[in-house]
Amino acid sequence: MRKPLRNQTLDIIRGFLLIIMTIDHFSGQIITSYVGYFSAAEGFVFVSGMVMGIYFINKYVKIGEIKNNSSFIKRGFRIYKYHIITLLFYLVFKALEQSQGNWFSITTLKQINIFQFLWGALLIYKPFGLDILPMYILFIIVAPYLINLILSNKVRIVLIISISLWLLSYLFIETSIIEWKSKIHLPITGAFNFFSWQLLFVLGMLLGFYAKSQKINFILKNKLSLIFSCLFILVFFLLKHQLLLETNSDLIELLTDRTTLGPLRIINFFSIAYLIFFLLSKIDLSINLSKLAVLGQHSIQVFTFHLLVLIVLISNIPLFSIEFFESQGYYQLILNNLLNWFLTFPIILFLFIPVMLYKKYKSILELFYIKNS
């Protein structure tokens, strides 16, 4: 079967999200600290689900079902290899830290040992930065079953299962996981709960599958939807900066929780997502931003590479954690963030290194294959 053409706009979005994640990891959550209760991670998971919906579901529409899961197994195993590489990198730096005294100072590395590495290999223990890869591997594992349900016109069942898992995770599952980890003396790490975050992936899959339908186009062009979206964005901005009167901070924190994907956080994210896709329906990103599509096309390799760079630089260069101006007001905060952005800019350029190496390596393989075939 002919391989479907890539959607360059989605690749550009993923490239943007990778850059934002890099800035956030090196400079703190400076993007979301101003706008509202969301992060680039939500967008990355959601767009990954859309890609799955556009390419994989539509690929099997004519067949009616997935009869061979080998492509999903291969993709999952490929991502798993990057996960293991990163875990090994963590272990190496742990050994270096012990041999070099306090030269390596990243706090999370002090928690890693062989016992925790094995739990990490089982996708249970997730040290600093290693949240998305294990979660995405699990998405790949369950994707064929979801796709078969969608192709069998059982979308309601998919939604009921997904929403139920999210609700149970938000109310009960996360607490149970924390209690279980404490019993086996495993550090409580990881910013994402799979049972919660699968909701974004599933909704992304469904939106990707129905991307060409008239209903989606109608919603995207509906002015009332745009007004409500902008209104929600404004409300969450005011909540974030505590500009609304008589707000219960503890309740807001619970409803916007990142690990379990609180309900207000979901609304905030989809308000932003709707506005972005509305704007994308009016402009063509591929005209001037095609270079970013390269990052999106190799998102797993780029994401892994940025983690390795993060481990090395954060451990050795304290500039990223220093506030040069006292952050007691917006003026000083903006100065700190601008300086951090300036320090992070060269690292953003480094993100293209694995892409260039991958392309070169791939071309050598192709030449070798043609020469010997």
N, C-alpha and C positions, 0 to 999 in steps of 0.2 A: 504494500500500500504506500502511495506517495506521501512523503513527509509534509505536513502542513506548514505553510509559511508562518514565521514568527510575527507576533504583534509587536512592532517596534515601540509603540507608545508604552506598553506595559514594561518592556525592557528598560526604557528610559526612566520610568517611575521607579523601578527596582534599583536602577543606578543611583537615582536621587536618594532613595531610602538608605542605601549602603553608605553614601556620603554623610547623611544626617546621623546615622548610627555611629559612624567613625568620630564625628565631631562630638556627639553626646558622650561616647565612651572616654574620650580624651579630655573633654572640657566640662563634663557634667551635663545634665539634661537642660541645656541652655535653650533648645528649641521649644520644648514643651513647658518650660518654666514660665514662659510669657503667654502662650496661647491658651492652654487648657490642660485637660486630663487625658493625654494620649501620648504615644511615642511612635517612633519609626517602626518599632517591632510589630505593632498592630497592623500597620500598613503592609509590612513585608509578608506577614502571614496571610493577610487577606488577598493581596495581589498574587501570592503563590497559589492560593486556592483558585483564583480566577484563571490563572495560566493552566492549571489542571483541568478546569471546566472547559476552557476554550479548545485546548489541544486534545486531551485524552478522551473526554466524553464525546466530543464531536467525531473523533476518530473511529469510535465504535458505534455510532448511530446506525450506520447501514447494516452492521453485523447484528446488533441488538443486545449483545452482551460481551463481556470479556471472557474469552475461553482460555487465555494463556496469560498468567500473571508474571511471566519471566521479565518483561520490561520493567515492571514495578520493583521486582526483587533486585534486578541489576542496579537500578537507580538508588534504591534504598541502601544497598551494600556499598555503592560508590560514596554516598554521603557518610555512611558509617566509617569508612576508611579515613575521611577527613576528621571525623570526630576522634578516632583513636590517635591520629597523628597529633592533634592538639592536646589530648590527655598526656601523651608521652612527652610532649614539649613541656608541659607543666611539671612532670616528674623530673625531667632533666634540670629545670631551674630550681626545683626543690633541693636536688643534690648539690647544685652549685651554691645555693644559699647556705647550706650546711658547711661546705668546704671553704667558703669565702667570708664567713662571718655575717655581717649585716649589709653586705654589698647589695644583695637582692632583698628588697623590703616589702614587696607586695603582700598584703595580709593574707589573702586567700591561699597563696602558695604554701603557707605554713601549715595548712590543714590537709595537704595531700600526702598520702602514703600509699603503699601497695594495696592495702585493704580498700581504701577509698577509690583507687584506680580501677579495681575489679568491679566495684559498684557503679563506677562511671561507665565502664565497658558494657554494663547491663542497662545503661540509660537511666539509672535511678539517681546516682549522685551527680550533681551538675555544679562544678565549681565556677568561679568568676568567668562570665562571658559565654560559658558553654550551656546555654539554655535552648537556643533556637535549633541547633543541629539535632540533638536527641528528639526534640518535639517533632521536627520535620520528618525524621525517619519514621516515627509512629504514624504520622499523617500518610506517608507513602504506603505503609503496611495496610492501613484500613481503607485507602482510596479505592482499590478494585471493588470492594464490597459495596461501598457507597455509590460508585458509578453504576454497578449492576442494578441497584435499587432505583436510581434515577432513570436509567434506560427502561426499567420495567414500569415506569409511571407511578412510582411509589415515593414521590417527593415529600408528601406529607409525613410518611413514616420516617424519612431521613430527618426532617425538621423536628418532629416530636422527639426522636432519640437524641438529637444534638442539643436541643433546648433543655431537655430533661437532664442530660449529663452536666450541662453548664449550671443549671439551678442546683442540682445535688452537690456539685463541687463547691459552689458558692456558699451553700448552707452547711454541708457536712464533710465532704471528702477531704478538703484541704486540712481541716483540723485532724482528721484521722491519720493522714499522711505524716503530719508533724509529730504526732504521738508515736507512730510506728518508727520513724527515723530516730527519735530520742531513745527508744528502747534498744536499738542496735548501735547506739552511740555514733550515729552518722550526722555530720554537721548539717544544719538546716540551711540549704542553699538552693538557688534557683529562683528566678523572678517570674517564672511562668508555670502554671498548672495545666497539663495537657488536657484534662477533662473540661477545663474552662475555655482554653484557647482554641480547642477544636471547633467551637462555634464560629469563630471568624473564618477559619479555613473552609468549613462547610458552606457558609453563606457566600464566600468568594467563589466556590465551585459552582453553586447554583446560579449566581449572577453571571459567571463566565459562560455557563451552558445556555442561559436565556439572553445572552448579550445582544443577539440580533432580533429579538422578539419586539413586537410593536409595543407591548406593555412597558418594557424597559425604556424605550425611546420616548414614550409618552411621559413617564415619570421624570425623565432627565430634562425634558423641555417644559415641564410644568412650573409656572411662575410661583404658584402657592407653595410648592415643595421647596423652592429656592428661598423664599421668604422665611419659612419655618427653619430651614437649615441655618441661615444667617442669624436668626433670632436665638437658636440654641447655642451657636458659637459665641455670641455676645454674652449670654447668661453664664456659660461656663468660664468665659474669660473673667467676668466679674467675680464669680465664685473663687476662682483660682487666686485672684488678688485680694480676696476678702473685702470686696467693695459692695456686697449685698448685705443689708442689715439683718441682724438676728439669725445668722447661720450657725448651725451646730457643727463645729469643726470635726468632732469625732464621727458624727453621722456621715458627713461629706467624705471623710477619709474611708469609711467603710463602703460607701456606695461607689467610690471611684478607685477601689483597690485594684492594683495592677496584677498581682499574682492570680487572683481568682476572677479577674475581669468583671469588676462591679458594674451594675446596670447603668449608672450614670456615665461611666467610662465608655461603655458601648455606644450610648446615645451621642456622646461627645465625638467619638471616632467617626461614626457614620455621618454626622453633620459635616465634619471636615471632609470626609471622603466624597460626600455628595457634591459639595462645593467644588472640589478639585475636578471631579468627573464632568461636572457642568461646564467648567472652564475649558476642559480638554475637548469638549464637544464643539467648542467655538474656535480653538486654535490647533495648529499642527506642530507638535513638539519636534517631529523628525526633521524639520527644515534646518534648525540651528543646533539641535542637541543630540545629533545622531551618535556622537562619541560616547555619551552616557549609556547608550544602548549596549555597548560592548561590556560594561560592568554588569548590567542586568542579565546579559546572556550567560555570563559566567559567575552568577551570584554566589554559588556555594564556594567556589575557589577563592573569590575575592573576600568573602566573609571570613573564611578560615585564615587567609593571609593577614587580614586586619587584626584578628585575634592574636596571632603570633607576634606581630609588630607591637601590639598593645602590651603584651607580656614583657617584651624586651624593654621598650621605652619607658613605660610607667614604672618599671622596677629600677631603672637607672637614671632617669631624668626627672628630678622633682619639680621642674618648672610647671608641669601640668596641674599640680596640686596646690600651687602657691597662689594666694590672692595678693596681688601687688598693690591693690587699693582697698581700703577698708570698706566692706560691702554693707554700709548702713543706709544706703539710699539707691535709687535707680541709677543715678549718674555714675557712682562708683561701680555698681554691678555691671553696667554696660561697658565700662572701661576694662574690667576684668575679663568679660566675655569676648570683647574685641581682641584682646591680647591672646587669649586662649585660641581663638579662631586663627589668628596669625600664626601661632605655633603649630596648629593642627594642619594648616594648608599644605605644607610639604608632604605630610602623611597621606593626605587625600590623593596627591599625585602618585604616591607609592602604590595605591590600590590598582593602578593599571599594570604594575609589574607582572603579577601572576597571569594576567590576560595575555600580555605579550609573550611570556615564556610558554604558555599553553599553546598559543597559536604557532609559535616556532616549532615546538615539540611535535605538534599535530602534523604540521607540513612535512617534517622530516619523516615521520611515520608513513605518511601517504606516499612520499617519494620512494621510500624503501619498499613499500608494498607493490607499487607499480613496477619498480625495477626488477623485482623478484617474482612477479606473477607471470 
